Amino acid sequence: MTNRSKVIIAGCGLAGPVTAIALTRAGYDVTIYEARPSSNDAGAFLNLASNGLAALSTIEVDRAATCEGFATPRMTMWSGSGKKLGDVANGMTLADGTSSITVRRAGLHRALRREAERRGIAIVEGRRVVEAETIAGDVAVVRFDDGSETTADLLVGADGLWSRIRRAIDPGAPQPRYCGMLSIGGFAQVPELDPTPETFHMVFGRRAFFGYSVTASREVYWFANVAHAAEPSREELASTPAAAWRSRLLELFEGDRGPMRPILEAADGITVHPVHDMPSVPCWHRGRLVLVGDAAHATSPSAGQGASMAFEDAVVLAAFLRDRSERDIERALDAYACHRRSRVERVLRYSARLGNTKVLGPLGSWLRDALMPVGLKYFASPKAHAWLYAHPIERDIAHATS
Ligand SMILES: Cc1cc2nc3c(=O)[nH]c(=O)nc-3n(C[C@H](O)[C@H](O)[C@H](O)COP(=O)(O)OP(=O)(O)OC[C@H]3O[C@@H](n4cnc5c(N)ncnc54)[C@H](O)[C@@H]3O)c2cc1C
């Protein structure tokens, strides 16, 4: 593949614009096709960890992202009975001061998209990719829901959890699994709550898990994780009023200590997401089709790493594709997938372990509350999680381009 070769990216969520920027910097001519007709504002907010910000900094997008968020380098854990279980770092603060931030998803998405457009990347909205294949060995053919089609030298599937490109690469690819849990969250203005500078508070309630942080302007960012046996359908989610979720949460946190009641009573615009993860995806690429982000590996949200893994994928993929000759392209895709897989799978295992401690029965909760103060001492050690949060992405890039 020579420079100015044409790349199409399916999906303009979080991975799409970052991959587009990274590939443009590597010399490619990139167009993004997004299925939705307008900006993707699904979801309330997310935790963007130091390793994700470090990946963004390699393509000079980290400032745009951090402007939209606020630093949350610490977490304080509480039991539902009001016992403080301990303080723990939320990720790691790197030598240059980079730490985890909390950012509104819509704000982050807007910032990434603006950066992509500023760098001359075309974003076409309202065009859903429905099929893709490689023909003649080196041409990606991409078909859209309006019946039109186009071709490119490479198609990147950044089309999220329910990826079509994953199925185009491997019709037998695994599908996401529902984890039996809902993530419910939003914002609230609660004047009587004091700001919680740089800290997210986490409450292991007796029946559900609650997290919140109060900004300097007393805006509360909150979420709850709730066990829910059967996955609700889209129709059920769309037709259930916010008031019903609020009542359910108030009931679940009844009797637990913490500011859940005033936050929930003031909550404005409640979003509900069934939590999914995905079995390991065996094929991340075939011919001229390749995957990044949730399309390749959806982690449950517990580790707060989905976006960061997507950003790492983006810059590492672009590094492997930089200065590749035409005959090297599939080797580069293979090297990218091999290089990323072990790290991503380690994060998936870590995230699944964290999720398992959030909603437990009475005995499990008692054990967790008794053991957690000891466990947190281990978690508080920066060394224990350096592999995750202080990952040397520059080394990956150097390896890819060597
Ligand atoms: C409740 C919840 C909380 C989370 N919390 C965190 C957190 O705190 N920290 C964190 O790092 N991660 C978190 N995540 C995970 C994170 O949101 C994802 O990992 C991240 O959004 C993945 O980015 P992506 O671009 O791969 O997918 P997405 O952001 O889902 O974007 C995919 C895009 O592709 C578009 N698309 C889909 N199909 C097509 C098609 N056929 N053609 C064209 N376009 C298409 C979609 O409309 C969408 O815009 C959370 C996830 C959930 C559900």
The ligand as a Gaussian input file, in Angstrom:
#p B3LYP/6-31G(d) Opt

LIG

0 1
 C      -22.577000       1.795000      30.322000
 C      -21.209000       1.843000      29.745000
 C      -20.220000       2.476000      30.456000
 C      -18.921000       2.533000      29.932000
 N      -17.969000       3.146000      30.665000
 C      -16.728000       3.231000      30.153000
 C      -15.706000       3.909000      30.870000
 O      -15.932000       4.434000      31.964000
 N      -14.478000       3.976000      30.293000
 C      -14.207000       3.427000      29.086000
 O      -13.069000       3.541000      28.620000
 N      -15.143000       2.760000      28.403000
 C      -16.387000       2.658000      28.900000
 N      -17.339000       2.006000      28.201000
 C      -16.953000       1.356000      26.928000
 C      -16.805000       2.361000      25.797000
 O      -17.978000       3.122000      25.685000
 C      -16.545000       1.626000      24.503000
 O      -15.486000       0.741000      24.682000
 C      -16.221000       2.584000      23.378000
 O      -17.334000       3.403000      23.096000
 C      -15.812000       1.809000      22.140000
 O      -15.692000       2.687000      21.060000
 P      -16.039000       2.170000      19.595000
 O      -15.804000       3.335000      18.713000
 O      -15.357000       0.891000      19.344000
 O      -17.602000       1.854000      19.623000
 P      -18.780000       2.909000      19.737000
 O      -18.393000       4.053000      20.566000
 O      -19.988000       2.109000      20.120000
 O      -18.980000       3.464000      18.258000
 C      -19.433000       2.639000      17.194000
 C      -20.029000       3.572000      16.140000
 O      -20.271000       2.825000      14.952000
 C      -21.541000       3.185000      14.433000
 N      -21.981000       2.032000      13.630000
 C      -22.456000       0.847000      14.090000
 N      -22.699000       0.012000      13.058000
 C      -22.373000       0.706000      11.932000
 C      -22.405000       0.366000      10.559000
 N      -22.830000      -0.849000      10.151000
 N      -22.013000       1.285000       9.645000
 C      -21.572000       2.521000      10.043000
 N      -21.535000       2.882000      11.361000
 C      -21.913000       1.977000      12.285000
 C      -22.376000       3.453000      15.662000
 O      -23.506000       4.239000      15.371000
 C      -21.356000       4.169000      16.556000
 O      -21.357000       5.562000      16.314000
 C      -18.631000       1.925000      28.685000
 C      -19.639000       1.285000      27.966000
 C      -20.921000       1.246000      28.495000
 C      -22.009000       0.550000      27.704000

